Amino acid sequence: MKERTLTTPSLTPQTIAVVVAVLLVIAAGGVGLIVSNNFAPLYVFAGLIAILVMILWVKNPLLGFLTAVWLVFLPLGLIPAGVQSFLNRAAAVGAFTAWSLSVIFKHRKIVINPAVIIMAGFLVWSLITLAWSKSPSQSLYQLQIYTLRWLLFLVLGTNFVSEGKSQTDLMRVIALNGWILMFTFIFTLITSGYTPGTRLKIAGMNENEAAVLGLLFIPAILWNTLTGQGKNNLGHKLIAAIYMLLTSLLAVMSGSRGSMISLAVLMLGFLFIRETRIYPLLALGVTTLVVLIYPQLFTTLIYRLTVESSESLLGGREYIWKAAMLMISHHPWLGVGLGNAPTEIIPYLRYFAPIYTSSVALHNPLLTIWAETGLFGLLLYSGILISSIFIFATQFLREARQQTSPLTAAYGVIGISVLAYLVSWFKGGGSESEFAFFLAIALLNLKVGVCPERAIRTAKEHLM
């Protein structure tokens, strides 16, 4: 009798797809039985997508980092706030996990700098402040925010942008975020219009943050021009000019005094850089034209700058700062616990003004850190910024001494943009932990690289 054998069918892509589809249907039905939610079956597909994304990020950790950066700088309001907050956290954790696996299994080199170390010390001290915090849950929430910022912008940022190629990728992502912000601005104008005398609000963003964020993105917008990685420099300069004009218009329409001061600092600084001198001159010409044709555009800004409203020039922040200093005088060494300052300041603020709310932001990052973590916490937090400025200044001076270096302008643009941002940063509510501040720190620690083609071209130009 002839012996019969069973053959196993080969696992073709079609077979795998069918099996996965069947398993997904079964899983979706099973989840629906366990979780009483109309959207329960979608959790399965979301989980599958998360697994596939994670596999992709493990293969290419840089992609995870860039995705996380892109997500955190999407304008607030484009997607539901809860969803965006979840995605921001998940992306940061996922990107860090993918990088950690690459360090373990691919023996990737770990790069650290003083800002990474000092921030780690600040996190440890912030954790200790839970011992005397009146609201430990709020402290833990704020600690989570700082930790994720540290992981994404300092740990991953330092390790992923140590060479020219990855720097270019990062700048492209930031530039994309800048243009998304500008397109959102244009869409708002088209759909909602603008009434002179009012403050333009873009999606869910605060009126004071949109234009300043746009200014901080400018090094990325100018990156191709500054590092010579674009073939058509004239085209890149034209695109950059359009972006700057839109950002300037946004600053005016938002009526943000801080944004206008930052814009003035940026334009004044750009006058001292040969590669960027054209932009403030162009802005001056356009501003003169707008004043002659449509002066009403500046109504809100003039009203706020000339203090014609009931507010002071700093919007009443002086009273908050006085109350903050009084609170600090009672807790100078240890503070009131991370994240507790907005609620603990209320009794002190009542000495200066009537208060009808349970929480008030201090609108000064250094006072906030001092009030919450004490003098030691303030020294650590300030050390993050000071060490970053020192590293930036050292690198800039090194390039400036080499008169043939093509990177001096790039460092100059980064330095001026960060300075312009910090002018508004010091009086912002919650600015001590915002994404923009840690992006500014990452930019200061950036060791700017140059593409080989640009280096060769520059060398040839100086040999002729």
C-alpha positions in Angstrom: 0.0 0.0 0.0 1.4 3.4 -1.0 2.2 5.6 1.9 0.5 9.0 1.8 2.2 12.2 3.1 0.6 15.5 4.1 2.3 18.6 2.8 2.1 21.9 4.6 1.1 24.8 2.4 3.7 27.5 2.0 3.2 30.7 4.0 2.7 33.2 1.2 2.0 36.9 1.9 -1.6 36.3 0.9 -2.0 33.5 3.4 -0.4 35.6 6.2 -2.8 38.5 5.4 -5.8 36.2 5.6 -4.7 34.7 8.9 -4.0 38.1 10.4 -7.4 39.4 9.2 -9.2 36.5 10.7 -7.3 36.9 14.0 -8.1 40.6 14.0 -11.8 39.9 13.5 -11.8 37.4 16.4 -9.8 39.8 18.6 -12.2 42.7 17.8 -15.2 40.5 18.8 -13.5 39.3 22.0 -12.6 42.9 23.1 -16.2 43.9 22.4 -17.4 41.2 24.9 -14.9 42.3 27.5 -15.1 46.1 27.2 -18.5 47.7 27.1 -17.6 50.5 24.7 -18.9 51.1 21.2 -15.3 51.8 20.1 -13.8 48.7 21.7 -13.1 46.9 18.4 -11.1 49.9 17.3 -8.7 49.3 20.2 -7.5 46.1 18.5 -6.6 47.9 15.3 -5.0 50.8 17.3 -2.9 48.2 19.1 -1.9 46.5 15.9 -0.9 49.9 14.4 1.1 50.7 17.5 2.9 47.4 17.3 3.8 47.9 13.6 4.9 51.5 14.3 7.1 50.3 17.2 8.7 47.6 14.9 9.5 50.3 12.4 11.0 52.6 15.1 13.1 49.8 16.5 14.5 49.3 13.0 15.0 53.0 12.6 15.1 54.8 16.0 15.7 58.2 14.3 12.3 58.0 12.7 10.7 57.5 16.1 12.5 60.6 17.5 11.5 62.7 14.5 7.9 61.5 14.7 7.7 62.5 18.4 9.1 65.9 17.7 6.6 66.5 14.9 3.7 65.5 17.1 4.5 67.7 20.0 4.7 70.8 17.8 1.5 70.3 16.0 -0.7 73.4 16.7 -3.1 72.7 19.6 -6.7 72.2 18.4 -6.0 70.4 15.1 -6.8 67.2 16.9 -8.7 66.6 20.2 -6.6 67.8 23.1 -6.9 64.5 25.0 -5.8 62.5 21.9 -2.9 64.8 21.2 -1.7 64.6 24.8 -1.8 60.8 24.7 0.0 60.7 21.4 2.7 63.1 22.6 3.4 60.9 25.6 3.2 57.6 23.7 5.5 58.9 21.0 8.1 60.1 23.4 8.1 56.9 25.4 8.1 54.8 22.2 11.0 56.8 20.7 13.0 56.4 23.9 12.3 52.7 24.0 13.3 52.2 20.4 16.6 54.1 21.0 17.2 52.1 24.2 16.8 48.8 22.4 19.3 50.0 19.7 21.8 50.9 22.5 21.4 47.4 24.0 21.4 45.2 20.9 23.3 47.3 18.4 25.8 48.7 20.9 24.9 52.3 19.9 27.2 54.9 21.4 25.6 57.0 24.2 26.2 60.8 23.9 25.7 63.1 26.9 26.3 66.7 27.6 26.1 68.9 30.7 22.5 69.8 30.1 21.5 66.1 30.2 23.3 65.5 33.5 22.1 68.7 35.2 18.5 68.1 34.1 18.8 64.5 35.5 19.8 66.1 38.9 16.9 68.5 38.7 14.5 65.6 38.2 15.9 63.8 41.2 15.6 66.9 43.4 12.0 67.5 42.1 11.2 63.9 43.1 12.5 64.6 46.6 10.2 67.7 46.9 7.2 65.3 47.0 8.1 64.8 50.7 6.7 68.2 51.6 4.3 68.8 48.7 0.7 69.5 49.7 -0.5 68.0 46.4 1.7 64.9 45.5 -0.5 64.0 42.6 0.2 67.4 41.0 3.9 67.1 41.7 4.0 63.6 40.1 2.1 65.0 37.1 4.6 67.8 36.6 7.5 65.5 37.2 6.2 63.3 34.4 6.1 66.3 32.1 9.7 67.3 32.9 10.9 63.7 32.5 9.3 63.3 29.0 10.8 66.7 27.9 14.2 65.5 29.2 14.0 62.2 27.4 12.8 63.6 24.1 14.8 66.9 23.7 17.9 66.3 25.7 18.6 62.6 25.8 17.3 61.7 22.4 18.1 65.1 20.9 21.7 64.9 22.0 22.1 61.4 20.6 20.4 61.7 17.3 21.6 65.1 16.0 25.3 64.7 16.4 25.9 64.6 12.7 24.9 66.7 9.7 22.5 64.2 8.1 20.3 63.7 11.2 20.4 67.5 11.9 19.0 68.1 8.5 16.3 65.6 9.1 15.4 67.3 12.4 15.3 70.7 10.8 13.1 69.5 8.0 10.6 68.2 10.6 10.7 71.5 12.5 10.3 73.4 9.3 7.3 71.3 8.5 5.7 72.2 11.8 6.4 75.8 11.1 4.6 75.6 7.8 1.7 73.7 9.3 1.4 76.6 11.8 1.4 79.2 9.0 -1.2 77.2 7.0 -3.4 77.0 10.1 -3.0 80.8 10.4 -4.0 81.3 6.8 -6.9 78.9 7.2 -8.1 80.8 10.3 -8.0 84.1 8.4 -10.0 82.6 5.4 -12.7 80.9 7.5 -13.0 83.3 10.5 -11.6 86.6 9.2 -10.0 89.2 11.4 -11.5 92.3 13.0 -9.0 95.1 13.8 -8.9 95.7 17.6 -9.3 92.0 18.5 -6.7 89.3 19.1 -6.5 86.6 16.5 -6.6 83.1 18.0 -5.3 80.1 16.0 -7.0 76.8 16.8 -6.5 76.0 20.4 -3.2 77.9 20.8 -2.8 80.8 23.3 -2.5 84.1 21.5 0.9 84.8 23.2 2.5 81.5 22.1 1.8 81.1 18.4 4.0 83.8 16.9 6.9 83.2 19.4 6.8 79.5 18.4 6.9 80.5 14.7 10.0 82.6 15.4 11.8 79.7 17.2 11.2 77.6 14.0 13.1 80.1 11.8 16.5 78.3 12.1 14.9 75.3 10.5 13.3 77.4 7.8 16.7 78.9 6.9 18.6 75.7 7.3 19.1 74.8 3.6 20.2 78.4 2.9 22.6 78.5 5.8 24.2 75.1 5.3 24.1 75.1 1.5 22.1 71.9 1.2 19.7 73.3 -1.3 20.4 73.6 -5.0 18.3 76.7 -5.5 19.3 79.2 -2.8 17.2 81.9 -4.4 14.1 79.7 -4.1 14.9 78.9 -0.5 15.4 82.5 0.3 12.0 83.4 -1.2 10.3 80.7 0.8 12.0 81.9 4.0 10.9 85.5 3.3 7.3 84.4 2.9 7.5 82.5 6.1 8.9 85.4 8.0 6.3 87.8 6.6 3.5 85.4 7.7 5.1 85.1 11.2 5.4 88.9 11.5 1.7 89.2 10.4 0.7 86.6 13.0 2.6 88.5 15.7 0.7 91.7 14.8 -2.7 90.2 14.6 -2.3 88.2 17.8 -1.7 91.5 19.7 1.0 89.8 21.8 3.4 92.3 23.2 6.0 89.6 24.0 5.8 88.3 20.4 6.4 91.8 19.0 9.4 92.3 21.3 10.8 89.0 20.3 10.2 89.8 16.6 12.0 93.1 17.0 15.0 91.4 18.7 15.1 88.8 15.9 15.0 91.4 13.1 17.6 93.6 14.8 19.9 90.6 15.2 19.5 89.5 11.6 20.8 92.9 10.5 24.3 91.8 11.8 24.4 88.6 9.7 25.1 89.0 6.0 23.1 86.0 5.0 19.9 87.2 6.8 20.2 91.0 6.3 17.6 91.0 3.5 14.8 89.7 5.8 14.5 92.7 8.2 14.9 95.1 5.4 12.1 93.4 3.5 10.0 93.3 6.7 10.6 97.1 7.1 9.5 97.8 3.6 6.3 95.7 3.9 5.5 97.2 7.2 5.7 100.7 5.8 3.5 99.7 2.9 0.9 98.2 5.3 0.9 101.3 7.5 0.1 103.4 4.4 -2.6 101.1 3.0 -4.2 99.5 6.0 -3.1 101.0 9.4 -6.0 99.5 11.2 -4.1 96.3 11.2 -2.0 97.6 14.1 -4.9 98.8 16.2 -4.8 95.9 18.8 -1.0 96.1 19.1 -0.9 99.9 19.6 -3.7 99.7 22.1 -1.8 97.1 24.2 1.6 98.7 23.9 0.4 102.2 24.8 -1.4 100.8 27.9 -4.8 102.2 26.9 -6.4 99.2 28.6 -6.8 98.8 32.3 -3.9 96.4 32.3 -0.3 97.4 32.9 2.4 96.9 30.3 3.1 93.5 31.7 -0.5 92.5 31.9 -0.7 92.6 35.7 2.2 90.3 36.2 3.9 92.7 38.6 1.4 91.8 41.3 1.9 88.1 40.7 5.7 88.5 40.9 5.4 90.4 44.2 3.2 87.7 45.6 5.6 85.0 44.3 8.6 86.7 46.0 6.6 86.9 49.3 5.8 83.2 49.0 9.5 82.4 48.2 10.6 84.4 51.3 8.6 81.9 53.4 10.0 78.9 51.6 13.4 80.0 50.2 15.3 76.7 50.5 13.0 73.8 49.8 10.0 75.5 48.0 6.4 74.4 48.2 6.8 71.2 46.1 7.0 70.8 42.3 3.8 71.8 40.6 2.3 73.4 43.7 3.1 77.1 43.1 -0.1 78.0 41.1 -2.3 77.0 44.1 0.0 77.9 47.0 0.4 81.5 45.7 -3.3 82.3 46.1 -3.2 83.4 49.8 -0.2 85.6 49.0 -1.8 87.1 46.0 -4.8 88.3 48.0 -2.5 90.8 49.6 -2.3 92.6 46.3 -5.5 92.0 44.4 -8.9 90.2 44.8 -8.7 86.6 43.6 -11.7 84.5 42.5 -9.8 81.5 41.2 -8.1 78.6 42.9 -5.0 78.6 40.7 -2.8 81.3 39.1 0.3 80.8 37.0 3.3 82.8 38.2 4.2 83.9 34.6 7.9 83.7 35.3 9.7 80.4 34.9 12.6 81.2 37.3 10.2 82.4 40.1 8.1 79.3 39.5 11.0 76.9 39.8 12.4 78.8 42.9 8.9 78.8 44.6 8.4 75.1 43.9 11.8 73.5 44.3 13.7 76.0 46.4 17.1 77.6 45.8 18.8 74.3 45.0 16.2 73.5 42.4 16.6 77.0 40.9 20.4 76.5 40.6 19.9 73.2 38.9 17.3 74.5 36.5 19.3 77.6 35.7 22.3 75.4 35.1 20.5 73.7 32.2 20.2 77.0 30.4 23.6 78.4 31.5 25.5 75.3 30.5 23.7 75.2 27.1 24.6 78.9 26.5 28.2 78.2 27.4 28.4 75.3 25.0 26.8 77.3 22.3 29.1 80.3 22.8 32.2 78.0 22.8 31.1 76.4 19.5 30.2 79.7 17.9 33.5 81.3 18.8 35.4 78.3 17.5 33.6 78.7 14.1 33.9 82.5 14.1 37.7 82.2 14.5 37.8 80.3 11.2 36.9 83.0 8.8 36.4 80.5 6.0 33.8 78.5 8.1 30.4 78.3 6.4 28.7 77.6 9.7 29.1 81.0 11.5 25.8 82.2 10.0 24.0 79.1 11.1 25.2 79.5 14.7 24.3 83.2 14.5 20.7 82.5 13.4 20.3 79.9 16.1 21.6 82.2 18.8 19.5 85.2 17.7 16.3 83.0 17.4 16.8 81.5 20.8 17.5 85.0 22.3 14.3 86.3 20.7 12.4 83.4 22.2 13.8 83.9 25.7 12.7 87.5 25.7 9.1 86.3 25.8 9.9 83.1 27.7 10.7 84.9 31.0 7.1 86.2 31.4 5.1 83.2 30.1 2.7 81.2 32.2 3.9 77.6 32.3 6.8 78.4 30.0 9.2 76.7 32.4 8.1 73.3 31.1 6.8 74.0 27.6 8.1 72.2 24.6 9.5 75.3 23.0 11.9 75.9 25.9 13.4 72.5 25.6 13.7 72.8 21.9 15.6 76.1 22.5 17.9 74.1 24.8 18.4 71.4 22.2 19.3 74.0 19.6 21.9 75.6 21.8 23.5 72.2 22.3 23.5 71.5 18.6 26.9 70.9 17.1 26.1 72.2 13.7 27.5 70.0 10.9 27.9 70.8 7.2 27.2 68.7 4.1 30.3 67.5 2.3 29.3 69.3 -0.9 29.1 72.6 0.8 32.5 72.1 2.5 34.2 71.2 -0.8 32.5 74.2 -2.6 33.6 76.6 0.2 37.2 75.3 0.1 37.3 75.8 -3.7 35.9 79.4 -3.4 38.7 80.3 -1.0 41.4 78.7 -3.1 40.6 80.7 -6.1 
